Amino acid sequence: MTETLAERAVAVLTCGDGRAKTALAHQHAAAWRAARATDTPMPIGQATPPARPARPEKPDLLDPREVPRRRTGSPMGRIALLHALAHIELNAVDLHWDIIARFTDHPMPLGFYDDWVKAADEEAKHFNLLCDVLEAMGSFYGALPAHAFMWQAAEDTAEDLMGRLAVVPMVLEARGLDVTPDMITLFERHKETAALAALRTIYAEEVGHVAYGSKWFNWLCGRDGLDPKDAFHALVRKYFHGTLKPPFNEEKRAEAGLPPDFYWPLVDAKLQK
């Protein structure tokens, strides 16, 4: 029997080693694209994803408040920043394969799967780019503690596809668009060219991931006769355990399909002054 896309997604989610996980992600993304180029696309199928993806023994996962602060003026501080980014990218690999496997009971166009397979494939590339940079700097992924905040969003929205789209790509990944330009400036200042190249690649491609979230969120709202802005506000207030903080990268957010009236009303009034 032909292996389904959902089964392939679960294979990624249940692989604990970061490099092996991303190798599987690349392999399954290539198989999906190859099948889509024929008259017999790969079946979506159904599978049962784990509540939490498999993870390597390291890094140790701490409460976000317990993760040491990064002082990016020093080489070790910049290593810590890159390590934190690598951890986010590995979570993103799992988040995108999880949305493929978890919501197969929601009939979606094949384009939905095209987009999230592509995003997952790119997140795997981002993780490996950052691992390569860390290793060139004398460190490695797992050398420092990290936190599990991103996967909390996946658990909270495990039964709500629209909630998942609102919180993960449209809030968490959109935040990456806000903060990455300053990181690029930091590594430019220190002339760390390998890190800079990785960050520029990530920044360019993350716009597309936020856009996929916005695209399919709006598609679902249109199908169900919902106002996208009102639905987004309600779902973020329900599921997001944090606050949206300016400054926002309004240009890149708009490019990704997120207008200011989606996110500014969710900012604490004290921060809007």
BELTAFEN-V196860 format. One record per residue. PSI is psi in whole degrees, 0 to 359 (999 if undefined). D_CENTER is the distance of its C-alpha to the mean C-alpha in Angstrom with 2 decimals. Layout:
psi;d_center
PSI;D_CENTER
PSI;D_CENTER
//
This chain:
psi;d_center
140;31.23
133;28.29
133;25.03
166;22.70
319;19.08
320;18.40
321;20.33
322;18.47
317;15.12
326;16.90
321;18.25
313;14.88
332;14.04
6;17.54
124;17.64
332;17.69
132;18.03
312;15.07
321;16.93
322;18.26
314;15.01
329;13.68
318;17.19
319;17.10
314;13.86
317;15.76
314;18.89
327;17.77
318;16.04
320;19.36
320;21.37
314;19.72
319;20.41
319;23.88
323;24.71
337;23.61
357;26.05
181;28.87
358;30.74
78;29.30
155;25.51
134;23.92
146;24.28
313;21.30
194;23.23
148;22.34
169;21.20
102;20.51
152;17.17
154;17.63
324;17.03
140;15.15
157;14.04
145;16.48
153;16.06
163;18.41
326;21.22
146;19.99
159;18.43
136;20.11
122;17.90
164;19.50
138;19.49
328;17.56
344;21.06
352;22.40
127;20.11
144;22.49
146;22.16
127;21.52
97;24.48
0;23.18
343;26.74
156;27.32
319;26.03
326;24.96
323;23.05
326;21.14
317;20.53
321;19.17
314;16.78
324;15.57
317;15.42
321;13.21
319;10.76
321;11.13
319;10.46
317;7.10
323;6.33
320;8.25
321;6.60
324;3.37
309;6.63
321;8.17
320;6.21
324;6.78
329;10.18
320;10.91
332;10.86
314;13.18
327;15.46
332;15.67
33;16.80
347;19.33
355;22.03
111;20.81
119;22.47
150;20.12
157;21.05
333;20.22
330;18.33
315;15.59
324;15.23
312;15.72
314;12.74
332;10.20
316;12.08
316;11.89
316;8.15
321;8.10
317;11.09
323;9.89
324;7.12
318;10.25
317;12.30
317;10.50
314;10.95
323;14.48
314;15.29
323;14.65
318;16.58
318;19.31
315;19.64
316;19.86
324;22.47
335;24.38
5;24.58
16;26.05
196;23.20
160;20.57
128;17.38
351;18.84
338;21.56
158;20.38
161;19.26
183;15.78
167;14.65
26;13.04
319;12.09
321;8.49
339;10.08
322;12.83
324;10.99
318;10.63
319;14.29
330;15.44
23;14.32
340;15.32
17;18.18
99;17.00
316;15.02
323;15.53
320;14.52
314;11.15
321;10.66
316;12.19
318;10.41
291;6.66
322;6.38
347;9.91
299;10.14
312;7.44
329;5.69
328;9.38
326;10.52
326;9.25
330;11.65
321;14.28
340;14.43
322;13.89
321;17.37
326;19.13
319;17.59
316;18.79
319;22.14
312;22.36
334;22.08
316;24.41
324;26.87
6;26.95
40;27.11
88;24.50
326;23.96
315;21.72
320;19.09
316;19.65
318;19.18
315;15.83
322;14.60
321;16.15
313;14.48
313;10.94
316;12.13
321;13.73
335;11.04
334;8.22
318;10.99
324;10.98
319;7.51
321;8.72
323;11.97
318;11.17
312;10.32
316;13.52
310;15.48
333;15.21
312;15.58
325;18.67
315;19.85
320;19.94
317;21.68
319;24.14
322;24.89
4;25.57
35;27.40
150;25.21
118;24.89
319;21.21
314;21.57
319;23.41
318;21.10
312;18.02
316;20.06
318;21.26
322;17.99
318;16.36
329;19.67
318;19.69
338;16.36
119;14.94
64;16.72
189;16.86
146;18.13
128;16.92
126;18.56
166;19.96
151;20.33
147;17.95
80;17.35
327;19.16
309;19.70
326;16.14
317;15.19
320;18.25
328;17.40
5;14.21
21;16.54
98;16.25
158;19.87
330;21.03
357;22.68
315;19.42
329;18.28
321;21.56
345;23.30
359;20.75
137;21.65
136;24.36
327;27.67
332;28.55
351;25.66
351;26.62
999;29.94
//
